[in-house]
Amino acid sequence: MKLNPELESIETLANIILTAARTAPKGKGIDDIVTCLFSSEEKSELAERMEELSEIKDLKFLIRDAKNVRDADAIVLIGLKASGAAGLDCGACGFDTCKKMLEQEKVQKEFSGPHCMIKYLDLGIAVGSAAAKAKDLCIDNRIMYSVGAAACYFEMIDADVAMGIPLSIKGKNIFFDRESTRKP
């Protein structure tokens, strides 16, 4: 008899979750999505980097989120490595034309930009699809800017922007009842 074998499935389930991100609809059918699953060692390094970024940016919630990363059973990242623009000249990026947006020097902070709004939508749809699949699989999860920000800032993922999704298979959801970092 094997007691509590459910944790043995986390890597397989994480790959299924990333499959949902990969197969999510993309604008004009162009796939600029990057996915990755962090190993235990990478997960620990990510948590350390989140704490480091907390000091650099004076963002205290990264410390709280780093604890969630350490306590999670797996970490998936979904990023965008933009290959251009949709060519719609829609102005949502803040420029009159796609050409003008593409000619802009990229700002590099946690993320780089500007990029095409359609590409950002693709990322959002992929992240939402992944979180929905995690829910369907009964895996506790939370979409975290902080995870993606640290991964991009410290070049742990080759992406212009990314969001992280820690995954947890425990008796209680570790992403609730978190200590607040808001100032009174």
MIVEXLO-658794 format. One record per residue (C-alpha): x, y, z; residue in three letters. Coordinates in steps of 0.1 Angstrom, whole numbers, plus 5000, padded with zeros to 4 digits. Each point is the difference from the previous one (the first is absolute). Layout:
% MIVEXLO-658794
    x    y    z resn
    X    Y    Z  ALA
...
This chain:
% MIVEXLO-658794
    x    y    z resn
 5000 5000 5000  MET
 5012 5035 4991  LYS
 4988 5027 5024  LEU
 4994 5035 4987  ASN
 5014 4994 4964  PRO
 4984 5032 4985  GLU
 5032 5020 5001  LEU
 5016 4976 4976  GLU
 4977 5014 4973  SER
 5010 5037 5003  ILE
 5025 5001 4971  GLU
 4976 4982 4976  THR
 4971 5023 5011  LEU
 5022 5031 4996  ALA
 5008 4989 4964  ASN
 4963 4996 4994  ILE
 4995 5035 5013  ILE
 5027 5013 4977  LEU
 4983 4982 4971  THR
 4969 5021 5007  ALA
 5022 5031 4997  ALA
 5016 4988 4968  ARG
 4968 4992 4983  THR
 4981 5031 5010  ALA
 4989 5022 4971  PRO
 5026 5024 4986  LYS
 4995 5032 4980  GLY
 5005 4993 4963  LYS
 5010 4965 5010  GLY
 5036 5011 5009  ILE
 5013 4983 5031  ASP
 5024 5022 5020  ASP
 4993 4982 5033  ILE
 5029 4986 5020  VAL
 4993 4974 5027  THR
 5022 4984 5027  CYS
 4998 4978 5031  LEU
 5025 5007 5027  PHE
 5019 4972 5017  SER
 5002 5000 5038  SER
 5034 5016 4999  GLU
 4988 5027 4976  GLU
 4970 5006 5022  LYS
 5023 5007 5030  SER
 5021 5024 4979  GLU
 4969 5017 4987  LEU
 4988 5006 5036  ALA
 5034 5015 5009  GLU
 4999 5022 4969  ARG
 4965 5012 5009  MET
 5013 5011 5034  GLU
 5029 5017 4983  GLU
 4976 5019 4977  LEU
 4979 5010 5030  SER
 5030 5019 5013  GLU
 5009 5015 4966  ILE
 4965 5012 4993  LYS
 4988 5005 5036  ASP
 4970 4976 4993  LEU
 4994 4982 5033  LYS
 4973 4977 4985  PHE
 5028 4981 4982  LEU
 5012 4986 5033  ILE
 4965 4986 5007  ARG
 4998 4986 4965  ASP
 5035 4985 5003  ALA
 4987 4980 5030  LYS
 4971 4987 4978  ASN
 5026 4990 4973  VAL
 5020 4981 5026  ARG
 4969 4982 5013  ASP
 4986 4992 4966  ALA
 5003 4966 4985  ASP
 5008 5013 4965  ALA
 5005 5033 4983  ILE
 4990 5006 4963  VAL
 5008 5031 4981  LEU
 4983 5013 4969  ILE
 5017 5028 4981  GLY
 4999 5020 4969  LEU
 5030 5003 4976  LYS
 4984 5024 4975  ALA
 5010 4995 4964  SER
 4984 5032 4986  GLY
 4966 5016 4998  ALA
 4966 4990 4988  ALA
 5001 5027 4973  GLY
 4966 5015 5009  LEU
 5012 5035 5008  ASP
 4974 5000 5028  CYS
 5019 5024 5023  GLY
 4995 4979 5032  ALA
 5038 5000 5005  CYS
 5000 5038 5001  GLY
 5014 5005 4966  PHE
 4982 5011 4967  ASP
 5013 4970 4981  THR
 5016 4966 5006  CYS
 5030 5012 4981  LYS
 5005 5029 5025  LYS
 4996 4976 5030  MET
 5025 4976 4985  LEU
 5026 5028 4995  GLU
 4999 5010 5036  GLN
 5029 4992 5022  GLU
 4989 4973 5025  LYS
 4998 5010 5037  VAL
 5015 4973 5021  GLN
 4988 4997 5037  LYS
 4984 4969 5013  GLU
 4986 4996 4965  PHE
 5008 5016 4967  SER
 4977 5020 4979  GLY
 4982 5014 4981  PRO
 4985 4970 4982  HIS
 4969 4995 4979  CYS
 4968 4999 5021  MET
 4989 4969 4981  ILE
 5031 4982 5013  LYS
 4991 5010 5035  TYR
 4965 4987 4995  LEU
 5015 4967 4988  ASP
 5020 4998 5032  LEU
 4969 5007 5021  GLY
 4979 4974 4982  ILE
 5028 4974 5004  ALA
 5004 5008 5038  VAL
 4962 4999 5005  GLY
 4998 4967 4981  SER
 5028 4985 5022  ALA
 4983 5012 5033  ALA
 4967 4986 4988  ALA
 5016 4967 4992  LYS
 5016 4999 5034  ALA
 4966 5006 5016  LYS
 4985 4973 4978  ASP
 5027 4976 5014  LEU
 4992 5011 5036  CYS
 5035 5015 5004  ILE
 5002 5031 5021  ASP
 5016 5029 4982  ASN
 5005 5037 4998  ARG
 5011 5022 4971  ILE
 5029 5021 5013  MET
 5016 5030 4983  TYR
 5028 4998 5026  SER
 5011 4965 4988  VAL
 5002 5011 4964  GLY
 5016 5034 5008  ALA
 5029 4983 5019  ALA
 5004 4973 4974  ALA
 5002 5027 4972  CYS
 5021 5025 5020  TYR
 5027 4974 5009  PHE
 4997 4983 4965  GLU
 4988 4967 5013  MET
 4976 4999 4970  ILE
 5006 5013 4965  ASP
 4969 5021 4998  ALA
 4990 5037 4997  ASP
 4973 4996 5027  VAL
 4989 4970 5020  ALA
 4976 4989 5026  MET
 5006 4972 5025  GLY
 4975 4975 5013  ILE
 5010 4981 5032  PRO
 4982 4967 5003  LEU
 4991 4983 5032  SER
 4985 4966 5010  ILE
 4994 5003 5037  LYS
 4970 4996 5024  GLY
 4997 5038 5002  LYS
 5005 5026 4973  ASN
 5033 5017 5008  ILE
 4991 5030 4979  PHE
 4973 5012 5024  PHE
 5003 5014 5035  ASP
 5033 5016 4989  ARG
 5015 5026 5021  GLU
 4992 5035 4987  SER
 5028 5023 4989  THR
 4978 5031 4998  ARG
 5010 5030 5021  LYS
 4973 5011 5024  PRO
